[in-house]
């Protein structure tokens, strides 16, 4: 297969995965079936897709609505009836803190005739950071930075975040009672756990203060003294826990997954098969260190190539982690991809793409990247050592140097990482 054709196919598969997860597409059937309540309809939400979700609701919902959603800077949409606030991600800022407080106030004082329509997608946890009483925004910023560098997975990170928040871990839904709360979620987490997506502001939380302390201890994170004292008090039963499964205050809460990583991978697989390419599906919930997974997938690609046969695409999703030890900028998709390229060793007929479906790999305005059979040779011709750059967590620098970064701009959706390896010997 020609290099240009392989690159185009990988990008087409990525675009197919994005298309089925775009809010205008995935929300349409749910909006059309929703009946208006007797009382008010209040739309709230947060996440990288939340503004696009709000716009989809506005365009198809022909009844009175009001509301507020919070999204990442640059991810806003033009809405007339729902206010859009942009804030920082992945490290929260004051705009996000203030908006989270306003969200909480918007759902208070509602009646049982009212409907709260909650639009949640990946990124919500950082975007609505409302410190618990006694904690400050700088406290939570410090903890977030440490977690992001630690190698903790998303379940572990959000266990901590929920127990430092006045809005996450079901607390937003409790504040909205006795109104009906309907949450539409775009999943960006392995296994589509609603309690992990955006730190579950409207769903029960099975984790505890003790669990949050255990995460910090596991990764040797020394939090600010105020955070340490707060978590100790919570574990000792001196602070009320997050609402747990079976809590009667959550009886009128309904949660619906409107887009998932699995559906996006299936859309990419369908396109590949239509083009006569065999598909190997590894699953939508892969986790672990990004470089280790990349090495593993390269070995699998080499095995497939050795057997010959039809072109094959290997697809996977999930959310890997990066333990940042070097001076590079991290980014789990470029870290995975560089490790895969190194392990593939420049073998002919193997290409790979890895990208975050939200268009942001880490804190970068770059979704991910793409490697080709000559990636390593091109890097060495420029006098650069691929392994040294991987060891320095400089995947972004590596693919930028070669012109192989994948830049999408804001995709306004978020169904986790997309990884595709094409074998066409």
Phi and psi in degrees as a GROMACS rama.xvg file:
@    title "Ramachandran Plot"
@    xaxis  label "Phi"
@    yaxis  label "Psi"
@TYPE xy
-68.0119  149.891  UNK-2
-58.7704  -43.6558  UNK-3
-63.0528  -38.2188  UNK-4
-68.4839  -39.563  UNK-5
-65.0907  -44.0703  UNK-6
-60.2393  -45.207  UNK-7
-63.6481  -40.7006  UNK-8
-63.4223  -45.1173  UNK-9
-60.7028  -42.0779  UNK-10
-67.5213  -37.3428  UNK-11
-63.0701  -38.9992  UNK-12
-65.9818  -41.7308  UNK-13
-61.8176  -44.313  UNK-14
-63.9106  -36.1769  UNK-15
-65.2767  -38.3174  UNK-16
-64.0888  -40.1695  UNK-17
-67.6392  -39.4165  UNK-18
-58.8418  -42.9383  UNK-19
-74.5577  -14.2528  UNK-20
-100.923  1.0045  UNK-21
-70.5374  135.675  UNK-22
-52.7427  -40.6644  UNK-23
-59.9725  -30.5292  UNK-24
-85.4209  -52.78  UNK-25
-76.3042  -22.966  UNK-26
-86.3956  -23.0475  UNK-27
-49.9968  -51.061  UNK-28
-64.9691  -29.5031  UNK-29
-75.7303  -39.1211  UNK-30
-64.1974  -43.7142  UNK-31
-64.4722  -28.149  UNK-32
-88.1576  -14.2547  UNK-33
-74.4242  129.018  UNK-34
-94.3343  140.085  UNK-35
-68.4412  146.846  UNK-36
-79.4337  171.504  UNK-37
-67.292  -33.8551  UNK-38
-101.212  -140.996  UNK-39
-82.295  154.732  UNK-40
-114.789  114.014  UNK-41
-111.07  118.386  UNK-42
-97.1947  124.973  UNK-43
-130.922  165.354  UNK-44
170.133  171.947  UNK-45
-160.046  153.003  UNK-46
132.309  170.562  UNK-47
-69.1761  -22.0039  UNK-48
-100.795  -2.33223  UNK-49
-64.5862  -37.2647  UNK-50
-66.9502  -41.5639  UNK-51
-66.4961  -34.3431  UNK-52
-65.2236  -42.2703  UNK-53
-62.9045  -40.9698  UNK-54
-64.7815  -39.981  UNK-55
-61.4883  -40.1876  UNK-56
-63.9242  -47.7729  UNK-57
-56.7302  -42.1911  UNK-58
-73.2215  -25.1884  UNK-59
-111.339  -12.9555  UNK-60
-97.73  112.143  UNK-61
-101.82  39.5048  UNK-62
-132.95  163.527  UNK-63
-60.2717  134.497  UNK-64
-143.351  160.827  UNK-65
-148.739  164.312  UNK-66
160.388  -173.007  UNK-67
-153.011  131.354  UNK-68
-130.793  156.215  UNK-69
-121.215  128.184  UNK-70
-132.12  175.655  UNK-71
-74.2584  151.389  UNK-72
-52.7464  130.936  UNK-73
89.3817  -5.31987  UNK-74
-107.21  12.9432  UNK-75
-71.7735  164.005  UNK-76
-134.624  157.533  UNK-77
-81.4726  106.897  UNK-78
-121.01  149.411  UNK-79
-101.23  -34.6566  UNK-80
-109.376  -14.9204  UNK-81
-115.658  123.795  UNK-82
-73.9587  136.902  UNK-83
-111.81  125.507  UNK-84
-116.27  134.036  UNK-85
-103.833  138.47  UNK-86
-143.997  -178.27  UNK-87
-87.2551  149.627  UNK-88
-152.609  137.122  UNK-89
-91.2679  -12.2878  UNK-90
-94.6537  121.853  UNK-91
-65.7051  159.217  UNK-92
-132.166  -176.915  UNK-93
-65.3656  -34.7887  UNK-94
-62.5059  -40.5888  UNK-95
-66.8072  -39.5012  UNK-96
-62.9054  -46.6041  UNK-97
-64.3655  -40.428  UNK-98
-66.1487  -37.3267  UNK-99
-62.4447  -40.7227  UNK-100
-62.289  -38.4062  UNK-101
-69.0779  -36.9385  UNK-102
-59.8197  -45.013  UNK-103
-61.1294  -41.0429  UNK-104
-67.7657  -33.7332  UNK-105
-63.7005  -29.1279  UNK-106
-95.6773  -4.20739  UNK-107
-81.3184  147.136  UNK-108
78.3856  13.506  UNK-109
-81.9196  163.736  UNK-110
-107.314  174.292  UNK-111
-69.7293  -12.4968  UNK-112
-86.1866  -6.971  UNK-113
-93.7034  156.28  UNK-114
-119.852  128.138  UNK-115
-103.67  115.026  UNK-116
-100.216  111.231  UNK-117
-105.487  124.156  UNK-118
-110.572  107.206  UNK-119
-121.699  135.431  UNK-120
-143.812  173.698  UNK-121
-55.6212  143.463  UNK-122
99.895  -13.8223  UNK-123
-61.131  -34.1096  UNK-124
-60.6052  -42.0901  UNK-125
-77.3514  -31.753  UNK-126
-75.2517  -26.0058  UNK-127
-120.5  68.9802  UNK-128
-92.2337  100.692  UNK-129
-112.347  103.883  UNK-130
-59.2483  141.451  UNK-131
-63.7797  158.091  UNK-132
-52.9491  130.541  UNK-133
96.1979  -11.4596  UNK-134
-108.373  160.961  UNK-135
-121.092  164.768  UNK-136
-59.9814  -45.5673  UNK-137
-57.5933  -34.0515  UNK-138
-57.838  -49.855  UNK-139
-71.8009  -31.9015  UNK-140
-62.6015  -43.5915  UNK-141
-60.8456  -44.897  UNK-142
-65.3723  -41.2778  UNK-143
-61.4593  -45.2239  UNK-144
-60.4325  -43.92  UNK-145
-64.5297  -41.939  UNK-146
-64.5118  -40.011  UNK-147
-64.2413  -29.8264  UNK-148
-92.4658  -10.6499  UNK-149
-80.1255  -24.3759  UNK-150
94.9862  2.10936  UNK-151
-64.3596  143.482  UNK-152
-82.6975  174.914  UNK-153
-66.5454  -32.6667  UNK-154
-63.9212  -44.1728  UNK-155
-66.9786  -44.5941  UNK-156
-59.9702  -44.6467  UNK-157
-75.7063  -21.0259  UNK-158
-61.4924  -42.3943  UNK-159
-68.7006  -48.2265  UNK-160
-58.826  -40.4216  UNK-161
-61.4772  -32.7315  UNK-162
-92.162  7.14197  UNK-163
-117.8  11.6177  UNK-164
-118.994  151.68  UNK-165
-98.5358  3.18893  UNK-166
-131.784  -23.8145  UNK-167
-86.3715  178.753  UNK-168
60.2369  38.9691  UNK-169
89.1706  -7.2192  UNK-170
-69.0692  -30.4533  UNK-171
-65.5344  -40.7975  UNK-172
-67.5192  -38.0476  UNK-173
-61.4034  -41.3708  UNK-174
-64.4529  -26.561  UNK-175
-83.9905  -13.6012  UNK-176
-60.7284  146.335  UNK-177
-93.1122  16.4785  UNK-178
-65.4882  155.905  UNK-179
-74.5418  135.478  UNK-180
-117.437  117.904  UNK-181
-114.646  116.33  UNK-182
-106.782  125.631  UNK-183
-105.441  121.008  UNK-184
-116.721  135.477  UNK-185
-102.709  114.623  UNK-186
-81.7961  134.236  UNK-187
-127.675  21.3722  UNK-188
-125.17  150.929  UNK-189
-58.2032  135.372  UNK-190
70.5837  7.55261  UNK-191
54.2055  40.9614  UNK-192
-74.6683  113.778  UNK-193
-63.747  -22.4991  UNK-194
-75.2247  -13.6246  UNK-195
-100.207  -32.8238  UNK-196
-62.5353  114.437  UNK-197
62.4607  21.5467  UNK-198
63.2647  25.8257  UNK-199
50.325  59.5888  UNK-200
-64.9112  -18.9305  UNK-201
-121.153  13.7931  UNK-202
-128.076  158.505  UNK-203
-61.5562  151.712  UNK-204
-120.626  112.246  UNK-205
-79.7257  -9.53774  UNK-206
-84.3785  166.885  UNK-207
-130.407  170.978  UNK-208
-58.8158  -38.3215  UNK-209
-62.9524  -38.2525  UNK-210
-63.2467  -41.8983  UNK-211
-62.1079  -42.8614  UNK-212
-63.5021  -36.903  UNK-213
-66.263  -36.1261  UNK-214
-63.2285  -46.8154  UNK-215
-61.9426  -40.2564  UNK-216
-66.3756  -40.9836  UNK-217
-57.9624  -40.7687  UNK-218
-99.5771  12.3986  UNK-219
53.995  43.4325  UNK-220
-93.0655  122.33  UNK-221
-97.8225  102.621  UNK-222
-76.9988  169.076  UNK-223
-55.5399  152.489  UNK-224
-57.2112  -37.0256  UNK-225
-63.8656  -38.8102  UNK-226
-68.5477  -44.5004  UNK-227
-59.6065  -45.3208  UNK-228
-64.3637  -40.336  UNK-229
-64.5365  -45.9675  UNK-230
-66.2857  -36.7508  UNK-231
-63.0823  -41.812  UNK-232
-65.3054  -39.1952  UNK-233
-64.6405  -44.3665  UNK-234
-64.5628  -26.5263  UNK-235
-85.5669  0.883294  UNK-236
82.1056  15.4831  UNK-237
-90.3168  -9.87519  UNK-238
-127.177  139.374  UNK-239
-62.4994  134.094  UNK-240
-71.1487  165.335  UNK-241
-63.8516  151.976  UNK-242
-62.5063  133.999  UNK-243
-99.8369  165.887  UNK-244
-53.3356  134.836  UNK-245
91.663  -3.41155  UNK-246
-62.5419  123.258  UNK-247
-62.46  -20.7882  UNK-248
-69.8288  -12.4931  UNK-249
-106.66  16.028  UNK-250
-64.743  -27.1974  UNK-251
-103.32  26.4667  UNK-252
-103.348  130.9  UNK-253
-123.995  135.923  UNK-254
-124.065  131.172  UNK-255
-130.611  129.642  UNK-256
-84.6509  114.969  UNK-257
-96.9619  -17.7503  UNK-258
-153.792  141.659  UNK-259
-139.34  158.727  UNK-260
-58.0244  -37.8146  UNK-261
-60.542  -44.6877  UNK-262
-62.5052  -36.9399  UNK-263
-68.9763  -41.2624  UNK-264
-63.7838  -38.5875  UNK-265
-64.5516  -35.3894  UNK-266
-65.882  -40.7344  UNK-267
-66.1739  -41.289  UNK-268
-62.3149  -40.8856  UNK-269
-61.8096  -41.8839  UNK-270
-64.8948  -42.2908  UNK-271
-61.1416  -44.2991  UNK-272
-64.5813  -37.1585  UNK-273
-61.1059  -25.6933  UNK-274
-96.3948  12.0828  UNK-275
80.2549  21.7542  UNK-276
-106.23  132.733  UNK-277
-69.5296  151.74  UNK-278
-124.673  131.909  UNK-279
-113.702  117.247  UNK-280
-103.06  118.27  UNK-281
-93.131  -9.95327  UNK-282
115.546  162.709  UNK-283
-104.566  7.92294  UNK-284
-129.85  33.3245  UNK-285
-74.6951  137.449  UNK-286
-132.204  -175.782  UNK-287
111.84  178.743  UNK-288
-64.1541  131.642  UNK-289
-58.5625  -43.2023  UNK-290
-68.4979  -33.7883  UNK-291
-68.6184  -40.209  UNK-292
-67.313  -39.5978  UNK-293
-61.3604  -41.5512  UNK-294
-63.822  -42.8325  UNK-295
-61.7531  -43.3855  UNK-296
-69.6911  -31.4188  UNK-297
-65.2712  -42.0563  UNK-298
-62.0539  -39.1127  UNK-299
-65.5589  -40.2477  UNK-300
-63.7418  -39.7167  UNK-301
-64.0618  -37.8999  UNK-302
-63.9241  -43.6807  UNK-303
-63.999  -41.8022  UNK-304
-63.1444  -37.1598  UNK-305
-65.5557  -26.8126  UNK-306
-82.3833  -15.6108  UNK-307
72.0886  -159.988  UNK-308
96.5683  -161.362  UNK-309
-68.0343  156.526  UNK-310
-56.7766  141.88  UNK-311
-132.562  139.972  UNK-312
-114.289  131.768  UNK-313
-106.531  119.986  UNK-314
-113.803  144.294  UNK-315
-157.367  159.449  UNK-316
-136.893  -169.983  UNK-317
122.419  -161.26  UNK-318
-145.101  106.475  UNK-319
-82.2596  178.832  UNK-320
-129.309  158.731  UNK-321
-130.065  122.658  UNK-322
-90.3715  106.211  UNK-323
-78.3052  113.884  UNK-324
-117.604  -20.2122  UNK-325
-96.5291  -163.934  UNK-326
-98.9023  -0.128208  UNK-327
-73.7127  -178.808  UNK-328
-94.2473  2.13838  UNK-329
73.3566  -144.268  UNK-330
97.7276  106.602  UNK-331
-69.3029  -31.2877  UNK-332
-74.0783  -42.8104  UNK-333
-71.2499  -30.6974  UNK-334
-65.3434  -47.3426  UNK-335
-57.4546  -48.2354  UNK-336
-66.4566  -41.0527  UNK-337
-65.8695  -40.9364  UNK-338
-63.4043  -39.23  UNK-339
-65.7164  -42.3449  UNK-340
-62.2717  -42.7751  UNK-341
-63.9945  -44.573  UNK-342
-69.1365  -30.7612  UNK-343
-69.9218  -24.8077  UNK-344
66.7488  24.4359  UNK-345
76.6318  18.4754  UNK-346
-58.8692  138.519  UNK-347
-67.67  146.481  UNK-348
80.7304  19.2874  UNK-349
-128.423  123.371  UNK-350
-126.013  155.759  UNK-351
-146.174  149.033  UNK-352
-134.103  137.158  UNK-353
-141.873  132.062  UNK-354
-157.263  153.192  UNK-355
-87.4478  130.2  UNK-356
-67.5003  -10.3798  UNK-357
-86.6749  -3.98513  UNK-358
87.5344  5.01578  UNK-359
-133.275  111.725  UNK-360
-96.0214  95.2036  UNK-361
83.678  -129.692  UNK-362
-101.158  13.3405  UNK-363
-95.3082  151.779  UNK-364
-87.1223  43.0569  UNK-365
-132.536  131.615  UNK-366
-77.2405  -33.5152  UNK-367
169.184  -135.42  UNK-368
-165.977  -172.86  UNK-369
-146.363  135.489  UNK-370
-116.279  156.058  UNK-371
-129.815  172.016  UNK-372
-58.8373  -26.0678  UNK-373
-103.702  14.8706  UNK-374
-57.5449  -49.611  UNK-375
-64.5602  -40.969  UNK-376
-63.9362  -41.0102  UNK-377
-65.4336  -37.4065  UNK-378
-66.4895  -44.4958  UNK-379
-67.1246  -31.1995  UNK-380
-64.7868  -23.7516  UNK-381
-90.659  4.74443  UNK-382
80.6769  20.4574  UNK-383
-110.557  146.383  UNK-384
-102.365  108.587  UNK-385
-56.175  -43.4002  UNK-386
-65.3463  -39.6408  UNK-387
-63.8843  -37.514  UNK-388
-70.1674  -35.8291  UNK-389
-65.3563  -44.2218  UNK-390
-60.8859  -26.9946  UNK-391
-91.6398  8.72968  UNK-392
55.5108  39.4637  UNK-393
-112.017  46.6821  UNK-394
-61.9955  -38.6152  UNK-395
-61.7928  -45.388  UNK-396
-61.9473  -36.5087  UNK-397
-63.1109  -53.5557  UNK-398
-74.3399  -29.2055  UNK-399
-62.9244  -42.4036  UNK-400
-56.9088  -36.8647  UNK-401
-90.9231  -5.0353  UNK-402
75.0239  22.2157  UNK-403
-113.085  20.9236  UNK-404
-69.702  148.83  UNK-405
-104.997  110.655  UNK-406
-113.689  116.124  UNK-407
-107.586  -18.652  UNK-408
73.9489  179.614  UNK-409
-59.4195  120.13  UNK-410
-85.6473  -19.8556  UNK-411
61.6823  28.6417  UNK-412
-146.847  178.078  UNK-413
-167.363  96.2457  UNK-414
-121.674  41.8389  UNK-415
74.5115  -164.976  UNK-416
-80.6889  147.515  UNK-417
-121.349  125.4  UNK-418
-129.641  132.566  UNK-419
-139.578  128.619  UNK-420
-118.571  122.994  UNK-421
-102.349  126.432  UNK-422
-116.112  112.57  UNK-423
-136.601  71.7438  UNK-424
